[in-house]
């Protein structure tokens, strides 16, 4: 049995695309997932399964669409993969506010095109690092007008992605590792 984190993209933001976490937990338990839990309302699902990560992602996406009537990209990581994301922490030496330090999890490693077009000197004080299928971003002035966030939006056409702040990422790992 493998413990997984499933990250649902773009749900429960405002009045649209609402997914009730209690119903989601119930649904996933009914179809055989074990130890199903959610964290916050932003689509963080912890569960156990004997299936592969890609099979879990596909199954969850299909079940959500069947239940709620809209498509939701689902990004899945194992406990070990999430632990590696946290251990890497490439911007930990500059990121001082976990709410403005984000990790964007992509379905697969994005091409660097949009990020390579950014001039690192012009981004200051922002920083970013692409490691595997994750992009770490430090945005001390916030996300709204961030040039790095605009560049990440361009990557989204290559591979679906969803971001979580550092506080949430570390809490999710803690929850996955709990007995």
Z-matrix of the N, CA and C atoms (Angstrom, degrees):
N
C 1 1.458
C 2 1.528 1 108.42
N 3 1.300 2 116.80 1 128.11
C 4 1.461 3 122.74 2 179.61
C 5 1.516 4 109.26 3 -106.92
N 6 1.327 5 115.66 4 138.30
C 7 1.471 6 121.32 5 174.83
C 8 1.524 7 107.73 6 -89.96
N 9 1.333 8 114.89 7 131.84
C 10 1.453 9 121.18 8 -177.75
C 11 1.519 10 111.44 9 -125.14
N 12 1.317 11 113.98 10 154.45
C 13 1.456 12 122.88 11 166.57
C 14 1.519 13 105.79 12 -112.47
N 15 1.330 14 116.59 13 123.37
C 16 1.460 15 121.64 14 175.05
C 17 1.523 16 107.06 15 -109.21
N 18 1.313 17 116.42 16 124.24
C 19 1.465 18 122.94 17 -179.79
C 20 1.523 19 107.99 18 -106.16
N 21 1.322 20 116.15 19 116.62
C 22 1.453 21 121.86 20 179.79
C 23 1.520 22 107.82 21 -92.05
N 24 1.308 23 115.60 22 133.37
C 25 1.461 24 119.84 23 -175.03
C 26 1.527 25 111.92 24 -96.68
N 27 1.322 26 115.39 25 132.65
C 28 1.458 27 121.42 26 167.94
C 29 1.510 28 116.26 27 70.77
N 30 1.333 29 117.66 28 31.76
C 31 1.460 30 118.84 29 177.30
C 32 1.526 31 110.54 30 -109.42
N 33 1.322 32 115.13 31 158.75
C 34 1.467 33 123.44 32 174.07
C 35 1.525 34 113.53 33 55.27
N 36 1.326 35 115.51 34 33.46
C 37 1.467 36 121.23 35 173.85
C 38 1.519 37 106.51 36 -104.11
N 39 1.296 38 116.80 37 103.74
C 40 1.459 39 119.17 38 -175.23
C 41 1.521 40 110.54 39 76.17
N 42 1.319 41 116.22 40 -154.89
C 43 1.463 42 121.43 41 -174.55
C 44 1.526 43 113.71 42 -84.84
N 45 1.306 44 118.13 43 -11.69
C 46 1.461 45 120.89 44 -175.90
C 47 1.518 46 111.83 45 -96.96
N 48 1.320 47 114.98 46 160.37
C 49 1.458 48 123.25 47 175.74
C 50 1.523 49 111.90 48 52.11
N 51 1.328 50 114.49 49 50.42
C 52 1.461 51 120.89 50 -178.67
C 53 1.526 52 110.69 51 -82.53
N 54 1.311 53 116.31 52 129.71
C 55 1.459 54 123.33 53 174.80
C 56 1.524 55 106.31 54 -126.98
N 57 1.318 56 115.95 55 115.85
C 58 1.464 57 120.62 56 179.05
C 59 1.527 58 109.21 57 -73.50
N 60 1.317 59 115.91 58 121.62
C 61 1.465 60 119.79 59 -176.69
C 62 1.528 61 111.47 60 -64.64
N 63 1.322 62 118.48 61 -37.44
C 64 1.467 63 120.59 62 178.77
C 65 1.524 64 110.50 63 -62.03
N 66 1.319 65 117.17 64 -44.64
C 67 1.469 66 120.22 65 178.72
C 68 1.522 67 110.83 66 -66.86
N 69 1.319 68 117.91 67 -37.29
C 70 1.460 69 121.15 68 178.27
C 71 1.532 70 110.44 69 -62.75
N 72 1.327 71 116.88 70 -45.49
C 73 1.476 72 120.49 71 177.75
C 74 1.533 73 110.35 72 -59.14
N 75 1.324 74 115.92 73 -45.22
C 76 1.461 75 121.54 74 179.95
C 77 1.532 76 110.76 75 -61.12
N 78 1.313 77 117.01 76 -48.87
C 79 1.459 78 122.63 77 -179.49
C 80 1.523 79 111.27 78 -58.59
N 81 1.316 80 116.67 79 -47.16
C 82 1.462 81 120.10 80 -177.58
C 83 1.525 82 112.05 81 -67.32
N 84 1.333 83 116.38 82 -35.44
C 85 1.458 84 119.69 83 174.60
C 86 1.516 85 112.12 84 -65.44
N 87 1.326 86 116.32 85 -38.88
C 88 1.473 87 121.37 86 -179.89
C 89 1.522 88 112.28 87 -62.40
N 90 1.320 89 117.74 88 -30.72
C 91 1.468 90 120.68 89 -176.13
C 92 1.533 91 113.17 90 -98.50
N 93 1.330 92 116.95 91 10.69
C 94 1.456 93 119.78 92 170.05
C 95 1.515 94 118.48 93 108.16
N 96 1.329 95 118.23 94 -3.33
C 97 1.467 96 118.30 95 174.53
C 98 1.520 97 108.30 96 -73.02
N 99 1.331 98 116.85 97 149.19
C 100 1.467 99 120.51 98 -177.07
C 101 1.525 100 110.64 99 -116.56
N 102 1.324 101 114.01 100 157.65
C 103 1.464 102 121.26 101 178.18
C 104 1.525 103 111.68 102 49.92
N 105 1.332 104 116.39 103 43.76
C 106 1.461 105 121.42 104 -178.43
C 107 1.518 106 109.98 105 -74.50
N 108 1.310 107 116.39 106 128.68
C 109 1.467 108 122.57 107 177.14
C 110 1.526 109 107.68 108 -144.12
N 111 1.311 110 115.32 109 157.91
C 112 1.458 111 120.32 110 174.86
C 113 1.520 112 108.18 111 -126.52
N 114 1.324 113 115.06 112 157.62
C 115 1.461 114 121.08 113 177.95
C 116 1.522 115 107.63 114 -131.61
N 117 1.291 116 116.29 115 123.15
C 118 1.453 117 123.96 116 -176.33
C 119 1.538 118 109.55 117 63.23
N 120 1.300 119 117.16 118 -177.13
C 121 1.465 120 121.69 119 -178.89
C 122 1.524 121 112.24 120 -100.69
N 123 1.323 122 117.15 121 5.00
C 124 1.464 123 120.84 122 -172.17
C 125 1.524 124 114.33 123 -90.84
N 126 1.337 125 117.13 124 11.87
C 127 1.454 126 119.18 125 174.91
C 128 1.505 127 115.43 126 89.64
N 129 1.310 128 117.01 127 46.91
C 130 1.457 129 122.72 128 175.34
C 131 1.524 130 107.03 129 -111.10
N 132 1.329 131 116.33 130 111.85
C 133 1.459 132 120.91 131 -175.29
C 134 1.522 133 109.14 132 -119.48
N 135 1.324 134 115.81 133 128.05
C 136 1.456 135 122.29 134 176.61
C 137 1.521 136 106.38 135 -107.77
N 138 1.330 137 116.40 136 135.14
C 139 1.468 138 118.57 137 -177.90
C 140 1.509 139 110.20 138 -160.80
N 141 1.327 140 114.56 139 164.96
C 142 1.449 141 121.25 140 176.05
C 143 1.510 142 110.28 141 -116.02
N 144 1.345 143 115.89 142 145.15
C 145 1.456 144 120.75 143 179.96
C 146 1.525 145 109.65 144 -160.62
N 147 1.320 146 115.03 145 156.10
C 148 1.459 147 120.62 146 173.43
C 149 1.528 148 110.59 147 -91.57
N 150 1.333 149 117.48 148 -5.97
C 151 1.459 150 122.15 149 -179.99
C 152 1.525 151 110.95 150 -77.36
N 153 1.324 152 115.50 151 165.29
C 154 1.467 153 120.94 152 175.92
C 155 1.530 154 109.30 153 -74.48
N 156 1.312 155 115.60 154 162.66
C 157 1.470 156 120.48 155 178.71
C 158 1.524 157 111.20 156 -59.20
N 159 1.318 158 117.77 157 -42.73
C 160 1.465 159 119.80 158 -179.23
C 161 1.519 160 111.28 159 -66.72
N 162 1.323 161 117.88 160 -36.28
C 163 1.464 162 120.95 161 177.66
C 164 1.525 163 110.64 162 -67.75
N 165 1.321 164 117.11 163 -39.10
C 166 1.468 165 120.99 164 177.49
C 167 1.527 166 109.68 165 -63.42
N 168 1.327 167 117.38 166 -45.87
C 169 1.472 168 121.02 167 -179.50
C 170 1.526 169 110.74 168 -59.71
N 171 1.313 170 116.18 169 -46.82
C 172 1.462 171 120.64 170 -178.94
C 173 1.524 172 111.01 171 -64.29
N 174 1.322 173 116.91 172 -44.79
C 175 1.460 174 121.25 173 -179.00
C 176 1.527 175 111.20 174 -63.35
N 177 1.323 176 117.45 175 -46.11
C 178 1.463 177 120.05 176 179.67
C 179 1.523 178 111.15 177 -61.89
N 180 1.326 179 117.22 178 -43.45
C 181 1.462 180 120.37 179 179.63
C 182 1.529 181 110.51 180 -60.52
N 183 1.320 182 117.06 181 -43.24
C 184 1.473 183 120.88 182 179.71
C 185 1.525 184 111.17 183 -65.51
N 186 1.308 185 117.46 184 -42.86
C 187 1.467 186 120.70 185 -178.45
C 188 1.533 187 111.65 186 -67.93
N 189 1.305 188 116.57 187 -38.33
C 190 1.471 189 119.92 188 178.19
C 191 1.526 190 109.98 189 -65.52
N 192 1.311 191 116.76 190 -44.37
C 193 1.464 192 119.14 191 179.34
C 194 1.528 193 111.04 192 -63.27
N 195 1.334 194 117.24 193 -40.54
C 196 1.467 195 120.58 194 179.47
C 197 1.531 196 111.23 195 -65.97
N 198 1.315 197 117.24 196 -38.66
C 199 1.472 198 121.76 197 -176.65
C 200 1.525 199 112.76 198 -79.67
N 201 1.345 200 117.05 199 -42.20
C 202 1.468 201 119.83 200 -172.37
C 203 1.528 202 113.77 201 -109.01
N 204 1.317 203 117.68 202 -11.58
C 205 1.448 204 120.17 203 172.89
C 206 1.517 205 116.34 204 84.84
N 207 1.313 206 118.46 205 15.22
C 208 1.468 207 120.78 206 175.04
C 209 1.525 208 109.34 207 -145.70
N 210 1.319 209 114.72 208 152.42
C 211 1.466 210 121.00 209 -178.06
C 212 1.529 211 110.21 210 -79.36
N 213 1.309 212 115.73 211 138.74
C 214 1.463 213 122.80 212 177.78
C 215 1.521 214 108.62 213 -132.79
N 216 1.318 215 117.60 214 117.42
C 217 1.470 216 118.45 215 172.82
C 218 1.529 217 110.03 216 -62.86
N 219 1.316 218 116.14 217 138.17
C 220 1.465 219 122.42 218 -179.28
C 221 1.525 220 107.69 219 -124.19
N 222 1.323 221 115.67 220 123.23
C 223 1.464 222 122.61 221 177.84
C 224 1.531 223 106.64 222 -108.22
N 225 1.323 224 117.68 223 128.37
C 226 1.463 225 121.52 224 -175.55
C 227 1.523 226 110.21 225 -118.58
N 228 1.332 227 115.17 226 136.86
C 229 1.459 228 122.24 227 174.20
C 230 1.528 229 108.93 228 -131.71
N 231 1.331 230 115.60 229 144.71
C 232 1.456 231 120.41 230 172.97
C 233 1.526 232 109.08 231 -77.63
N 234 1.308 233 115.37 232 167.39
C 235 1.466 234 120.05 233 175.51
C 236 1.526 235 110.37 234 -58.05
N 237 1.328 236 116.73 235 -43.30
C 238 1.471 237 121.00 236 179.92
C 239 1.525 238 111.27 237 -63.58
N 240 1.317 239 117.35 238 -41.29
C 241 1.467 240 120.38 239 178.88
C 242 1.524 241 110.88 240 -64.27
N 243 1.325 242 117.01 241 -42.82
C 244 1.462 243 119.75 242 179.21
C 245 1.528 244 110.33 243 -66.91
N 246 1.320 245 117.60 244 -38.26
C 247 1.466 246 120.69 245 176.65
C 248 1.528 247 110.67 246 -60.84
N 249 1.315 248 117.23 247 -38.21
C 250 1.470 249 121.21 248 178.14
C 251 1.528 250 111.01 249 -67.15
N 252 1.329 251 117.27 250 -37.53
C 253 1.472 252 121.33 251 176.88
C 254 1.523 253 109.61 252 -60.22
N 255 1.330 254 116.29 253 -46.89
C 256 1.467 255 120.51 254 -178.71
C 257 1.528 256 110.79 255 -68.41
N 258 1.304 257 117.20 256 -41.42
C 259 1.468 258 120.36 257 -179.29
C 260 1.528 259 111.70 258 -64.41
N 261 1.320 260 117.28 259 -34.68
C 262 1.472 261 120.45 260 -178.87
C 263 1.524 262 110.94 261 -64.08
N 264 1.306 263 118.24 262 -50.01
C 265 1.466 264 124.48 263 175.33
C 266 1.536 265 113.28 264 32.89
N 267 1.342 266 118.36 265 59.52
C 268 1.456 267 120.37 266 -172.32
C 269 1.527 268 115.59 267 -67.96
N 270 1.328 269 117.05 268 -15.34
C 271 1.463 270 119.16 269 -179.16
C 272 1.527 271 111.66 270 -114.78
N 273 1.306 272 115.62 271 12.81
C 274 1.460 273 120.30 272 -178.51
C 275 1.515 274 114.34 273 -59.86
N 276 1.331 275 117.05 274 -24.62
C 277 1.457 276 119.80 275 -179.65
C 278 1.531 277 112.69 276 -77.99
N 279 1.344 278 117.90 277 -16.21
C 280 1.471 279 120.31 278 178.91
C 281 1.529 280 113.02 279 -115.30
N 282 1.323 281 117.66 280 -25.06
C 283 1.464 282 121.32 281 -177.10
C 284 1.520 283 110.21 282 -78.06
N 285 1.318 284 116.19 283 114.07
C 286 1.458 285 120.88 284 -176.82
C 287 1.524 286 113.54 285 -106.55
N 288 1.325 287 117.87 286 -10.81
C 289 1.463 288 122.21 287 -179.77
C 290 1.529 289 107.83 288 -126.70
N 291 1.354 290 118.46 289 110.70
C 292 1.462 291 120.14 290 -176.34
C 293 1.529 292 113.78 291 -63.40
N 294 1.318 293 118.45 292 -17.76
C 295 1.462 294 121.33 293 177.84
C 296 1.527 295 111.52 294 -75.61
N 297 1.334 296 117.28 295 -20.85
C 298 1.469 297 121.34 296 -178.77
C 299 1.530 298 112.50 297 -110.40
N 300 1.304 299 114.17 298 9.45
C 301 1.467 300 121.69 299 175.89
C 302 1.526 301 105.86 300 -111.13
N 303 1.318 302 116.76 301 111.16
C 304 1.454 303 121.67 302 -174.28
C 305 1.521 304 112.10 303 -116.25
N 306 1.319 305 113.64 304 151.65
C 307 1.462 306 121.26 305 170.13
C 308 1.520 307 106.08 306 -119.39
N 309 1.330 308 116.24 307 124.64
C 310 1.455 309 121.01 308 174.12
C 311 1.513 310 106.90 309 -100.83
N 312 1.325 311 114.82 310 119.61
C 313 1.459 312 122.80 311 -179.77
C 314 1.521 313 107.58 312 -93.70
N 315 1.325 314 116.84 313 122.68
C 316 1.455 315 121.69 314 178.64
C 317 1.524 316 109.76 315 -105.50
N 318 1.308 317 114.89 316 153.15
C 319 1.465 318 121.18 317 178.79
C 320 1.533 319 109.87 318 -58.36
N 321 1.305 320 116.61 319 -42.48
C 322 1.462 321 121.91 320 173.85
C 323 1.527 322 107.16 321 -146.26
N 324 1.305 323 116.20 322 164.83
C 325 1.462 324 120.34 323 -175.32
C 326 1.527 325 110.90 324 -56.47
N 327 1.326 326 117.15 325 122.09
C 328 1.468 327 119.53 326 178.45
C 329 1.523 328 110.64 327 -76.26
N 330 1.307 329 115.02 328 157.72
C 331 1.465 330 119.82 329 173.09
C 332 1.525 331 106.84 330 -72.72
N 333 1.287 332 115.94 331 150.87
C 334 1.464 333 120.48 332 -174.79
C 335 1.525 334 114.06 333 -80.84
N 336 1.320 335 118.85 334 -1.67
C 337 1.465 336 122.36 335 -171.92
C 338 1.529 337 114.12 336 -41.35
N 339 1.319 338 116.20 337 -60.27
C 340 1.465 339 120.12 338 -174.92
C 341 1.525 340 111.22 339 -64.42
N 342 1.319 341 116.84 340 -36.83
C 343 1.464 342 119.67 341 -179.85
C 344 1.520 343 111.72 342 -73.58
N 345 1.325 344 117.25 343 -36.46
C 346 1.464 345 120.28 344 179.39
C 347 1.525 346 112.20 345 -64.10
N 348 1.324 347 116.03 346 -25.65
C 349 1.466 348 120.30 347 -179.64
C 350 1.532 349 111.43 348 -73.25
N 351 1.308 350 116.96 349 -14.19
C 352 1.466 351 120.24 350 179.86
C 353 1.522 352 110.62 351 -80.79
N 354 1.294 353 116.80 352 135.59
C 355 1.454 354 122.30 353 176.06
C 356 1.523 355 107.43 354 -90.47
N 357 1.312 356 116.87 355 112.19
C 358 1.466 357 121.44 356 -174.73
C 359 1.527 358 112.12 357 -56.00
N 360 1.330 359 118.16 358 -36.60
C 361 1.461 360 120.35 359 -179.60
C 362 1.527 361 111.76 360 -67.49
N 363 1.337 362 116.85 361 -34.01
C 364 1.459 363 120.33 362 -179.96
C 365 1.527 364 112.28 363 -76.41
N 366 1.320 365 117.90 364 -16.75
C 367 1.465 366 122.02 365 -178.86
C 368 1.520 367 113.12 366 -80.81
N 369 1.300 368 117.01 367 -20.48
C 370 1.460 369 120.14 368 -173.86
C 371 1.522 370 110.69 369 -48.04
N 372 1.298 371 118.73 370 133.14
C 373 1.465 372 128.21 371 11.48
C 374 1.533 373 114.90 372 -91.04
N 375 1.330 374 118.71 373 7.38
C 376 1.467 375 120.18 374 179.10
C 377 1.525 376 110.74 375 -70.61
N 378 1.315 377 113.65 376 155.55
C 379 1.460 378 121.14 377 176.99
C 380 1.524 379 108.06 378 -143.03
N 381 1.325 380 116.48 379 155.79
C 382 1.461 381 120.48 380 172.54
C 383 1.516 382 109.07 381 -148.84
N 384 1.321 383 114.91 382 158.12
C 385 1.462 384 121.54 383 176.19
C 386 1.522 385 107.96 384 -147.62
N 387 1.317 386 116.09 385 128.99
C 388 1.464 387 122.16 386 175.06
C 389 1.515 388 107.78 387 -100.62
N 390 1.327 389 115.22 388 116.92
C 391 1.472 390 121.12 389 177.22
C 392 1.525 391 107.41 390 -127.77
N 393 1.297 392 117.18 391 109.17
C 394 1.459 393 120.75 392 -179.71
C 395 1.519 394 111.24 393 63.96
N 396 1.321 395 116.05 394 -121.94
C 397 1.468 396 121.78 395 -178.53
C 398 1.521 397 112.73 396 -99.10
N 399 1.324 398 117.32 397 14.08
C 400 1.460 399 120.72 398 179.88
C 401 1.520 400 111.06 399 -123.59
N 402 1.319 401 114.64 400 143.87
C 403 1.454 402 120.83 401 171.89
C 404 1.525 403 106.93 402 -116.65
N 405 1.315 404 115.68 403 122.74
C 406 1.458 405 122.62 404 177.30
C 407 1.528 406 106.80 405 -94.78
N 408 1.315 407 117.55 406 133.75
C 409 1.464 408 120.44 407 179.55
C 410 1.520 409 110.46 408 -133.79
N 411 1.310 410 114.89 409 134.73
C 412 1.459 411 122.89 410 174.84
C 413 1.519 412 106.29 411 -112.60
N 414 1.327 413 115.95 412 117.00
C 415 1.469 414 122.36 413 -177.34
C 416 1.527 415 109.31 414 -127.67
N 417 1.328 416 117.48 415 80.98
C 418 1.459 417 120.22 416 -174.96
C 419 1.521 418 113.97 417 -62.53
N 420 1.337 419 117.70 418 -22.59
C 421 1.465 420 120.57 419 179.38
C 422 1.525 421 112.38 420 -96.14
N 423 1.333 422 117.48 421 6.99
C 424 1.452 423 121.82 422 177.62
C 425 1.510 424 113.11 423 103.11
N 426 1.315 425 114.33 424 168.81
C 427 1.452 426 122.31 425 -173.57
C 428 1.525 427 112.54 426 -86.63
N 429 1.312 428 117.47 427 -33.54
C 430 1.457 429 121.83 428 -167.88
C 431 1.531 430 115.07 429 -53.02
N 432 1.305 431 118.83 430 -46.97
C 433 1.464 432 121.17 431 -177.37
C 434 1.522 433 113.06 432 -109.24
N 435 1.300 434 115.89 433 24.09
C 436 1.460 435 121.34 434 -174.59
C 437 1.531 436 112.38 435 -75.18
N 438 1.345 437 117.63 436 126.08
C 439 1.461 438 119.81 437 174.69
C 440 1.528 439 111.98 438 -64.98
N 441 1.320 440 117.68 439 -31.03
C 442 1.463 441 119.88 440 178.12
C 443 1.525 442 109.65 441 -66.63
N 444 1.326 443 117.36 442 -41.86
C 445 1.468 444 119.78 443 178.77
C 446 1.531 445 111.13 444 -63.81
N 447 1.315 446 117.55 445 -37.63
C 448 1.477 447 120.07 446 176.93
C 449 1.532 448 110.06 447 -63.67
N 450 1.327 449 116.83 448 -40.29
C 451 1.466 450 120.28 449 178.19
C 452 1.529 451 110.79 450 -65.95
N 453 1.325 452 117.11 451 -38.55
C 454 1.461 453 120.44 452 178.33
C 455 1.518 454 111.20 453 -65.00
N 456 1.319 455 117.20 454 -34.76
C 457 1.468 456 120.68 455 177.47
C 458 1.525 457 110.17 456 -60.70
N 459 1.330 458 117.68 457 -34.53
C 460 1.461 459 120.83 458 177.57
C 461 1.528 460 111.30 459 -69.59
N 462 1.324 461 117.26 460 -32.18
C 463 1.463 462 121.01 461 177.87
C 464 1.513 463 111.57 462 -68.00
N 465 1.327 464 116.17 463 -25.95
C 466 1.448 465 121.06 464 -174.82
C 467 1.519 466 112.65 465 -59.34
N 468 1.314 467 118.31 466 -28.10
C 469 1.454 468 120.84 467 177.09
C 470 1.522 469 112.46 468 -67.46
N 471 1.326 470 116.98 469 -23.15
C 472 1.464 471 121.74 470 179.53
C 473 1.529 472 111.75 471 -83.47
N 474 1.312 473 116.33 472 -37.87
C 475 1.464 474 122.04 473 -177.01
C 476 1.519 475 108.28 474 -157.50
N 477 1.327 476 117.89 475 128.89
C 478 1.460 477 118.87 476 178.11
C 479 1.529 478 110.72 477 -58.61
N 480 1.313 479 115.73 478 142.50
C 481 1.450 480 120.93 479 177.95
C 482 1.510 481 111.14 480 -142.78
N 483 1.318 482 115.52 481 160.67
C 484 1.459 483 120.99 482 176.94
C 485 1.523 484 108.72 483 -146.93
N 486 1.314 485 116.37 484 139.75
C 487 1.470 486 121.22 485 -173.91
C 488 1.523 487 111.61 486 -105.00
N 489 1.322 488 113.94 487 148.41
C 490 1.464 489 122.18 488 172.30
C 491 1.521 490 107.29 489 -136.83
N 492 1.345 491 116.10 490 145.65
C 493 1.462 492 117.85 491 177.72
C 494 1.523 493 109.88 492 -76.74
N 495 1.319 494 114.66 493 163.67
C 496 1.460 495 120.80 494 -173.04
C 497 1.527 496 112.03 495 -60.29
N 498 1.311 497 117.31 496 -38.12
C 499 1.467 498 120.62 497 178.70
C 500 1.529 499 109.72 498 -59.20
N 501 1.333 500 116.82 499 -44.43
C 502 1.460 501 120.90 500 179.58
C 503 1.521 502 111.14 501 -67.67
N 504 1.316 503 117.50 502 -42.60
C 505 1.465 504 121.38 503 -179.82
C 506 1.529 505 110.51 504 -58.51
N 507 1.323 506 117.16 505 -47.58
C 508 1.471 507 119.39 506 -177.93
C 509 1.526 508 111.38 507 -69.62
N 510 1.321 509 117.49 508 -34.52
C 511 1.473 510 120.80 509 176.87
C 512 1.527 511 110.23 510 -66.48
N 513 1.328 512 117.61 511 -41.00
C 514 1.462 513 120.44 512 178.62
C 515 1.530 514 111.19 513 -62.19
N 516 1.319 515 116.94 514 -40.05
C 517 1.456 516 119.50 515 176.80
C 518 1.535 517 109.97 516 -63.58
N 519 1.305 518 116.73 517 -44.42
C 520 1.464 519 121.02 518 178.22
C 521 1.537 520 110.15 519 -56.96
N 522 1.321 521 116.93 520 -44.80
C 523 1.466 522 120.95 521 -179.93
C 524 1.529 523 111.65 522 -66.53
N 525 1.331 524 117.60 523 -39.10
C 526 1.460 525 120.48 524 177.90
C 527 1.532 526 112.05 525 -65.03
N 528 1.317 527 116.15 526 -33.91
C 529 1.468 528 120.58 527 -177.07
C 530 1.531 529 113.36 528 -84.63
N 531 1.328 530 116.71 529 -11.31
C 532 1.469 531 120.00 530 -179.41
C 533 1.528 532 109.84 531 -67.58
N 534 1.329 533 115.96 532 142.37
C 535 1.478 534 118.68 533 -179.83
C 536 1.531 535 112.33 534 -65.32
